Amino acid sequence: MKVEQDFIHGEIETEEKKEGDTLHSELLAMKPTSQKRLIREIEEERVVVASFPLAGEAEGLVLMGVPDAVVFQEGKPTHVIELKTTRGDPSILFDGQRAQAVIYGLLLDLVGFDCTKLNLLVTKLVRQSQMSEEQKERFLDMLTKTLLEGEDLAGIASESGGRFFSHSFAYRRGEGIKVLNQIRGYWLESRLPRATSNPNKCGGCEFKKVCPSSLAD
């Protein structure tokens, strides 16, 4: 339903969205590079953290997207990192947020990467978290280092005082196909959009004042 409202009304700017976009740009800052150089560094089996467009086809759908970050080690993707900002409890993971990470894993699979050791990470951060400029600059490096060393992210979550939580799960191709089968009817126009039954989703949605299915107060 949120996608449908976006088609109908177009993008609606809110202060929360602006704050979230700013946090994304600060915490996931990367240097521009060329496709040729990126491919070379992955093939040389370096540790590479990058964000780039992905496209593929499955279950009658053409899929496209840009994950926030993909971590490569020894020539293989080891982690997809998706950063989500929230005004609520970061320990809550919505089905759509998990599905988005799963689709990015499926796209990496479809373009030919070895995804046998791929893990999907949805990192949620409370928007008004007080972080120093140094912490923001080191965020992606710290997160990547923790993941590659196999350490538990629970320590970071504990130190954040409830402002940060990471949901991690292994990529499974079967889950990606299941997600596509759940959404393909909408995209192929064989069913209407579905509304959420969770009022918390509506409360943080920029379309809550115009959506006929809104559950927000």
Stockholm file with secondary structure:
# STOCKHOLM 1.0

chainA/1-217         MKVEQDFIHGEIETEEKKEGDTLHSELLAMKPTSQKRLIREIEEERVVVASFPLAGEAEGLVLMGVPDAVVFQEGKPTHVIELKTTRGDPSILFDGQRAQAVIYGLLLDLVGFDCTKLNLLVTKLVRQSQMSEEQKERFLDMLTKTLLEGEDLAGIASESGGRFFSHSFAYRRGEGIKVLNQIRGYWLESRLPRATSNPNKCGGCEFKKVCPSSLAD
#=GR chainA/1-217 SS CHHHHHHHHCCCCCHHHHHHHHHHHHHTCCCCCCHHHHHHHHHTTCCEEECCCEEEEETTEEEEECCSEEEEETTEEEEEEEEEEESSCTTCCCHHHHHHHHHHHHHHHHTTCCCTTCEEEEEEEETTCCCCHHHHHHHHHHHHHHHHTTCCTHHHHHHTTTSEEEEEEECCHHHHHHHHHHHHHHHTTSSCCCCCSCHHHHHTCTTTTTCTTCCCC
#=GC SS_cons         CHHHHHHHHCCCCCHHHHHHHHHHHHHTCCCCCCHHHHHHHHHTTCCEEECCCEEEEETTEEEEECCSEEEEETTEEEEEEEEEEESSCTTCCCHHHHHHHHHHHHHHHHTTCCCTTCEEEEEEEETTCCCCHHHHHHHHHHHHHHHHTTCCTHHHHHHTTTSEEEEEEECCHHHHHHHHHHHHHHHTTSSCCCCCSCHHHHHTCTTTTTCTTCCCC
//
